[in-house]
Amino acid sequence: MCKHGRVGSALEFFRKMQDKGLKGNVVTYSALISAYCNVNNTEKAMEIFDDMLRTGCAPDAIVYYSLINGLSQAGMLDDACSMKSRMQETGFRLDRLGYNIIISGLLKKNKSDKACELLKEMICVGIQPDEITYNAIISQSSQSGDFSTAHQVMKSMSENSLVPTVVTYGALIHGYCKADKFDEAMKIFKDMSSTTKVSPNTEIYNMLIGSLCKKEDIESAISLLDEMESREVIPNVITYNAILRGLSERDSLGKAFEIMDKMAKQNCNPNYVTMEILTSWLPQVGETEKLKAFVKCYSSAV
């Protein structure tokens, strides 16, 4: 019944069993608890867990994992951490997945300090964190402007024989761009290529190009676009929109036409942002025909 989503019917059947003096075993309780956690009803899952303990049925690792996951997903992090402690006290060892689940929940609640404590605990008990663990903490710390923690965690990542990935660097660069700390973002960008040989992707270039355009440094933005192409990193509509917006603010028609031609050659379809930029700019400067030709180019390709 639980597998088919009939959780209420399964519980009703179980209660009838109990009324007849039959006891459930760990498999019965585990199925019910897991099913209620899967439908985000942690209150009912905890009620069944308490019933399990009252009847003297010892929970297994699956029960604890179901509750830790369900409580974390529901944002009940204190309860999830308490369940983790209870699990460990009964002799079960939380694995990397279990730690990652709680850490992810803590980060969603902006509790980076607590997440870092769990990271240290993982290492102390001999569980090697993976890139997912580190990247999640680095991303949240960077987004909240806590770059000191982000860099400390990145250092710990390297000390534990894990190489920072493009996701790691992207999280830091995004955080610095968001905090309007472009020089720091560029330092990370240069380090990733020279120190660890990690190649930047389109998303990272877009962050930097977008920041440069906001700073009205369109020349540097175009230089980065040229670098993208020389490194065979494919620009997308977000890349081109940022540059077109920057060019429109300076009325740089010639360069804008070059960008529009590049989009067409690369089959990069414009979106509503592209059209909003161009339709509010080109007709005002007498370039309606260029706009029509640009639109026609994509219309004929459909």
N, C-alpha and C positions, 0 to 999 in steps of 0.2 A: 504493500500500500504506500509506504513512504517513497519508494522509488518512482511511483506513478503520481506523486504529488498529493496523495490523499492522506495528508498528515492528521487532520481532525478525525477521520475514520479510523486511522491506525491507533490513535490515542484512546478513542472510545472503545475499540476492541480490547486494548490493553487493560483498560479500567475494568471491563467485564471479566477479564481473566483474573484480575486481582480480587474482585468481588467473590469469585468462586474459590478463592484460596490459593490460586496459582501465582507463583512469583516470576518476575521477569529476570532474565540473566543479563550479562554485560552487553551481549549482542542486541537484545531488545532495547535496552536503554540507549545504547550508542546510536541505533537507527533513528529513534525518536528525537534525541538531542540534535543529531546532525540535520535531520529534516527540518526541525524548527529553526535552527540557525540559518539554514539555507533560505528560509522564507522571512528572515530578519525578525523573527519573534524570539528574541533572546530571553524575554521575561518567562515565556513558557518553557524554554530550554532549561533555564535555571531552576524552575519549579520541578521539572522532571529530574534534574540532577540532585536536588535536595531529597526528592522521594527515593532516588537510588541509594543515597547515603543512609537514609532512615531504615531501609530494608536490609542494610548490611552488604549490598552488592558493591564490590570495589571497582571504581572506574579504571578503564585502561587508557593507554596513550591516545587512542582515537577519540575518546570522549573529551579528554582535556584539549586536544588540538581543535576539535569542533567548537568548543566553548571559547577558547582563546581567539580563534578566528572570528567567530560570531560577535563576541564582545568588542573586539578591535574594530570590526567593520561598522558596528553600531556606535562607535565613538566612546565606548565605556572602557577607557584605557586603564583606570584604576582597578576596575574589576578584572580586566584581562591580565594585568600584572599580578594581582592577587591569585588568580587561577594558575599563572605560571609558577608562582612560589609554592602553591599547594601541590602542583604536579611534581615539582622538584623534591619536595618534602616526602612524597610517597615513593621516591626512588626512580621516577622517570626522568629522562634527560631531554631537555628541549633541544631540537636540532636547529640548523641554520634557517630552515623555512619558518619554524615557529618564531624565532627571533625576528626575522624579516617582517613577519606579519605584524608583530607588536610595534616594531620600529616604524613601519609604514603608517600605522595608526597614530602613533605619537607625533610624527612629522605633520600629519594632516591637521593636528590640533596645535601646531606650532610649538611643540615641546621638544626642541632640539637638544636641550641639556639632558633630558631624560633619555632621549634616543642615543646620545653619546655615551651615557652611563651603561646602557645595554650593549653597545658596541664593545666597550672595554670589558664588560662581563663575558661576552662571547669569547673574546681572545683569552681571557684568564682561565676559562673552563676548557680551553682547547678546541673551540669551534672556530674554524677559519671563516671570517666574513667573506662574501663574494663581491663582485662589482656592483650588484644590485644594492647591497647593504650600503656600501660606501657612497655610491652615486646618489642614492636617495637622501642621505644626510647632507652631502655637499650641495645638492640642488636646493634643499629647503633652507640651509644656512645662507646660501648665496642670495636667494630670493628675499630673505628677511634682512639682508645687509650685514649679516654676521660673517664677514669674510675671514676673520681670525679663526673661527671654528672650522670654516670650510677648508682653509689651508692646512690646519692641524690634522683634519681627517684625511686630506689628500696625502699628507706626509705619512700618516699611519698606513695608508693604503700601499704606498711604495715600500715601507719598512716590512710589510707583510707579504712582499713578493708579488704584488698585483700592480700591473701597469695601468695608469690612468687611461681611460678610453676617450673617444670623441664625445661621448655623453658627459664624462667628467669635466672635460674642458668646456664643453658647451654650456654646462650649468654655471660655471664660474663666469664665463664671458657674458652670458645673459644677465647674471646678477649685477655685474659691473656696469653693463650698458643701462640696465634699469635704474641703477643708482647714479647715472650720469658720470661715471668714472671711466671715461673712454681710454685714457692712457693706460690704466691698469688692465682694461680689457685687451688692448693691443699687446701688452706685455705677455699676457697669457697666450694670446694667439701666436706670437712669435716663438714662445717657449715650446708650445706643443709641436711645432714643426722641427725646431732645432734640437730640442732635448730628447723627446720621446719618439720623434718621427711619426707622430699621429697626424694623419691628413685631415684638414678641416673639411666639413661637408657644406652643402648649400645652406643649411639652416644657420650655421655659424657665420658664414659670409653675410647672410641676410641681416643678422643682428648688427654686425659692424657697419655694413652699408647703410642700414636704417639709422643708426646713431650718427654717422657722418652727415647724412642728409639733414637730420634734425639740427645738427651744428652748422648747417649751410656750407659744409666743406664738400661740395659736389665733385670737385676735381679728385680728391682722395677717394671718394666713393666710386668714381669711374675707374680709377686706378685699381681698386680692389676687384671691380667687375672684370677688368682686363686680366688680372691675376687669376681669377676664377677660371677664365677660359683657357689660359696658358697651362693651368694645372688640370684641365679637363674636368672641372667641377661645373655641372650644368646649372645655370641660373634658372629661376622659375618666375612666375608672374609676380611674386612678392618682391623679388630682387628688382625687377624692372619697374614695378609701381613706385618703389622708394625713390629710384633715380628719376623717373618721369616727374614725380611730384617736386623733387628738388630742382629739376630743370625748369619746370613751369613757374616756380617762384622767382626764377632769374630770367624768365623769358628767353631761355637758350633754345631757340627753335631748331637750329641746325643739328645740335647734338641729340635733341629729342627725336628728330626724324631718323637719325641713325639707330637710336634705340628701338624705335617702332619697326624699322626694317629688320633689325636683328630678331625681334620677337617673331615676325612673320617667317623669316628664314628658318628659325629653330622650331617652328610650329608651337610656339608658346601662346596659348590662347589667352586673350585679355579677359579680365573679370569685371564685375561692376565697379570696382575701385579704379581700374584702368580707364574705363569709359567715363567715370565721373571726373577724373583728372583732365582727360582730353576734351570732353564736351564743354567743360567750364573754362577751358583755356583757348583752344585752337580757333573757334569761331570768333572770339573777341579780338584775335590778332589777324583776322582775315584768312585763316587757313582751313576753311570749311571743306574745301575739296580734298585736302590731305587727309582730313578726318574721314570723309566718305570713302576714300580709296583704302584706308586702313580697315574700316569696317567691312568693305566689300571683299577684301582679301580673305577674311575669315568666313564671310557668308558663302563665298564660292567654294570654300573647302568643305562645307557641310554636306 
